[in-house]
Structures are given as C-alpha cells and as structure tokens.
Amino acid sequence: MHTSQGSNPNGPRSWDRFAGLTAIVTGAAQGMGRAICDRLLEEGAAGIIALDRTPHAHPDERCVPFIADVADPRSATLAVAACIERFDRLDLMVAHAGIADPRPLLETTDEHWRRHMSINVDGVFYCVREAARAMVGRGGGGAIVCTASINAWHVEETMAAYNVSKAAVHAITRSAAIDLGRHGIRVNAIAPGVVDTPLAALVVHNPQLAPLYLRTIPLGRFAAPRDIADAVLFLASSESSYITGHMLVIDGGQTLGIPGDLETAAEGSS
Ligand SMILES: NC(=O)c1ccc[n+]([C@@H]2O[C@H](COP(=O)([O-])OP(=O)(O)OC[C@H]3O[C@@H](n4cnc5c(N)ncnc54)[C@H](O)[C@@H]3O)[C@@H](O)[C@H]2O)c1
C-alpha cells in the first residue's frame, strides 16, 4: 500500500508499501543487499533477517544480522525459522547473495566451477524452496526475488562459471514461479548491469576500464545500489501483483544493442 510520492520523482519518499511485512535478504552486509534492507526499512518493513557470511551490523534494530553461508542447505532453513520465531511470519525472500570470480575457461578448475554453482545456484535454490515451504505452510501468498545478472545471456569473457550460474538463477525463477503460482506466491528475478558495489569495483573504479564500459551504457553511468533496490521493492510489492516468472533488466540500456559511438571509440584507441 502506498500513500504518496509527491510531484518530484527525485524528492523524498513517503511510501509505506512494506508496513508490517517481514523479509529475509541474503548478501545483506554490503552492496546491493544492504541497500535492499535500507529501502525495505524506509518503507515500513516490520523486520528483516539480514543473512550474510560476513559479520555485519545495522543501526536499525528491525534489521537482524544472521551469519550463515547460503551454500549450506541448513542456512536457508535456519534463516526462515529465525524469521518466523522473531517476527511471526515471512512475506518476502530476496535471494541475492552471490560471487563473481573471473577466470578464463581453460583455467577454470573443478573447485572454481563448484564454488560458483554452490553459492550462486544451490544457495538461491535453497532460499527459494525454504521460503516457499514456509509461505505455503501458512496458507500461501508471498513474494520471492532472485538476483540474476545480464550475464545470464549477455555473456562476458573469462566469466563462464558466473555466466552459467546466472542463467540457472533465471531458470530457477521461472521454474519456481510456475510451481508456486497456485499458492499465490510470485517469483521474479532482477538482472542488474554494472553496479557500483565492492563486487564490481575492479571495473567501476578502474581508470582504464571504467570509461570503456561506460561507452556501452546508453544512460552513461553505472548503477547505484539504490537503483537496484528500487527495482527489487517493485517486484516485491503489490504494485507488481500480476507479474511472476519475470526477469527485470536494470542495466541503463547496456544490453540493448551495439553502441553508436564507434567513431569516437576508434579515435580513442588510435
Ligand atoms: N555488482 C554488480 O555489478 C552486479 C551485477 C549483476 C549481478 N550482481 C549480483 O548481485 C549479487 C551481490 O552483488 P553485490 O554487487 O551486492 O556484491 P558484494 O560483493 O558487494 O556483496 C555480496 C554480499 O554477499 C555475501 N556473500 C557472498 N557469498 C556468500 C555466501 N556464500 N553466503 C552468504 N553471503 C555471501 C558477501 O559477504 C557480501 O556481503 C550477486 O548475486 C551478484 O552476482 C552484481
């Protein structure tokens, strides 16, 4: 439910779409996960289990740190139990935690591959399944948002394990959406482009690489964590009540096509 946003879309927000609702957010210690928690709290969330493998804290007591590794199947079960014990219900799961470790295909070891699959794929699957079990158990209803990436189809060199893991997140999202629709549970995904977080610092804060990437982004800037958090809140809120199985691309236009600035790019490289 929202009250008003005022006439200035960049002005202060006064929405309370999440008043009284509870959530689990994984990867919540920093970056986008932290921004998602902040935005949920701004919009009235009653409580959040903020899961991350890194110890962290939040000044708002409604945001409860929960230290766990999503690759361990027990983590999602325990996080859901903690949410219900502490806040009495679970309305939203944001399966966001993930890693991205570049490595050329020829140098991709079994361990490197498995690490991406266990955190990015298994971790998301466990969170989706355990949240859905709790939601169905209390009579249905709820929302799940999974973090994929434009790499799910717009593949990047040296990122085979990551690219494949994000395509799997898209498939998990669609598979869960088709199974859980009958229970009133909506499952959607986000596909961010390049976001200014520690994970993408090697691109965003690299003086050589950043301008090259920016040429490929029609909006001419990298995403801020809040840009992504706003999209997650849309997919989690009743404003998207007839949307399920969708992957929302939030990339400033990066995957639209070939940028038109090739002449300038050629001059820059000569
Ligand atoms: N930053 C980008 O440009 C970008 C673009 C597209 C998608 N993504 C996706 O966004 C998600 C997070 O990205 P971010 O940019 O916020 O990253 P980040 O590295 O800033 O934050 C990720 C958080 O997840 C936690 N984490 C990692 N592995 C975990 C595990 N096994 N168990 C629990 N917590 C774990 C980390 O401790 C960290 O706090 C990932 O799924 C990533 O693939 C990022």
The ligand as an SDF file (V2000), in Angstrom:
LIG
                    3D

 44 48  0  0  0  0  0  0  0  0999 V2000
   27.8000   -5.5490   -8.6850 N   0  0  0  0  0  0  0  0  0  0  0  0
   27.4140   -5.8540   -9.9180 C   0  0  0  0  0  0  0  0  0  0  0  0
   27.8100   -5.1970  -10.8870 O   0  0  0  0  0  0  0  0  0  0  0  0
   26.4510   -6.9830  -10.1390 C   0  0  0  0  0  0  0  0  0  0  0  0
   25.8220   -7.0940  -11.3890 C   0  0  0  0  0  0  0  0  0  0  0  0
   24.8970   -8.1170  -11.6040 C   0  0  0  0  0  0  0  0  0  0  0  0
   24.5810   -9.0000  -10.5780 C   0  0  0  0  0  0  0  0  0  0  0  0
   25.2170   -8.8740   -9.3730 N   0  0  0  0  0  0  0  0  0  0  0  0
   24.8390   -9.8400   -8.3360 C   0  0  0  0  0  0  0  0  0  0  0  0
   24.4740   -9.1800   -7.1380 O   0  0  0  0  0  0  0  0  0  0  0  0
   24.7460  -10.0510   -6.0330 C   0  0  0  0  0  0  0  0  0  0  0  0
   25.6060   -9.3790   -4.9930 C   0  0  0  0  0  0  0  0  0  0  0  0
   26.3230   -8.4550   -5.5990 O   0  0  0  0  0  0  0  0  0  0  0  0
   26.8870   -7.1330   -4.8970 P   0  0  0  0  0  0  0  0  0  0  0  0
   27.3770   -6.3360   -6.0340 O   0  0  0  0  0  0  0  0  0  0  0  0
   25.9260   -6.5710   -3.9270 O   0  0  0  0  0  0  0  0  0  0  0  0
   28.1430   -7.8370   -4.2090 O   0  0  0  0  0  0  0  0  0  0  0  0
   29.0130   -7.5810   -2.9450 P   0  0  0  0  0  0  0  0  0  0  0  0
   30.2050   -8.4390   -3.1310 O   0  0  0  0  0  0  0  0  0  0  0  0
   29.1730   -6.1290   -2.6860 O   0  0  0  0  0  0  0  0  0  0  0  0
   28.0730   -8.1950   -1.8060 O   0  0  0  0  0  0  0  0  0  0  0  0
   27.7750   -9.5560   -1.7900 C   0  0  0  0  0  0  0  0  0  0  0  0
   27.4920   -9.9870   -0.3730 C   0  0  0  0  0  0  0  0  0  0  0  0
   27.1570  -11.3690   -0.4160 O   0  0  0  0  0  0  0  0  0  0  0  0
   27.8450  -12.0180    0.6380 C   0  0  0  0  0  0  0  0  0  0  0  0
   28.0750  -13.4070    0.2790 N   0  0  0  0  0  0  0  0  0  0  0  0
   28.8700  -13.9030   -0.6940 C   0  0  0  0  0  0  0  0  0  0  0  0
   28.8600  -15.2320   -0.6680 N   0  0  0  0  0  0  0  0  0  0  0  0
   28.0180  -15.6050    0.3360 C   0  0  0  0  0  0  0  0  0  0  0  0
   27.6060  -16.8480    0.8600 C   0  0  0  0  0  0  0  0  0  0  0  0
   28.0850  -17.9980    0.3770 N   0  0  0  0  0  0  0  0  0  0  0  0
   26.7280  -16.8470    1.8880 N   0  0  0  0  0  0  0  0  0  0  0  0
   26.2630  -15.7010    2.4170 C   0  0  0  0  0  0  0  0  0  0  0  0
   26.6390  -14.4830    1.9830 N   0  0  0  0  0  0  0  0  0  0  0  0
   27.5180  -14.4430    0.9500 C   0  0  0  0  0  0  0  0  0  0  0  0
   29.1660  -11.2630    0.7890 C   0  0  0  0  0  0  0  0  0  0  0  0
   29.7340  -11.4570    2.0760 O   0  0  0  0  0  0  0  0  0  0  0  0
   28.7240   -9.8240    0.5440 C   0  0  0  0  0  0  0  0  0  0  0  0
   28.3500   -9.1620    1.7380 O   0  0  0  0  0  0  0  0  0  0  0  0
   25.4070  -11.2790   -6.6050 C   0  0  0  0  0  0  0  0  0  0  0  0
   24.4210  -12.2690   -6.7690 O   0  0  0  0  0  0  0  0  0  0  0  0
   25.9380  -10.7820   -7.9210 C   0  0  0  0  0  0  0  0  0  0  0  0
   26.1050  -11.8280   -8.8470 O   0  0  0  0  0  0  0  0  0  0  0  0
   26.1310   -7.9100   -9.1300 C   0  0  0  0  0  0  0  0  0  0  0  0
  1  2  1  0
  2  3  2  0
  2  4  1  0
  4  5  1  0
  4 44  2  0
  5  6  2  0
  6  7  1  0
  7  8  2  0
  8  9  1  0
  8 44  1  0
  9 10  1  0
  9 42  1  0
 10 11  1  0
 11 12  1  0
 11 40  1  0
 12 13  1  0
 13 14  1  0
 14 15  2  0
 14 16  1  0
 14 17  1  0
 17 18  1  0
 18 19  2  0
 18 20  1  0
 18 21  1  0
 21 22  1  0
 22 23  1  0
 23 24  1  0
 23 38  1  0
 24 25  1  0
 25 26  1  0
 25 36  1  0
 26 27  1  0
 26 35  1  0
 27 28  2  0
 28 29  1  0
 29 30  1  0
 29 35  2  0
 30 31  1  0
 30 32  2  0
 32 33  1  0
 33 34  2  0
 34 35  1  0
 36 37  1  0
 36 38  1  0
 38 39  1  0
 40 41  1  0
 40 42  1  0
 42 43  1  0
M  CHG  2   8   1  16  -1
M  END
$$$$
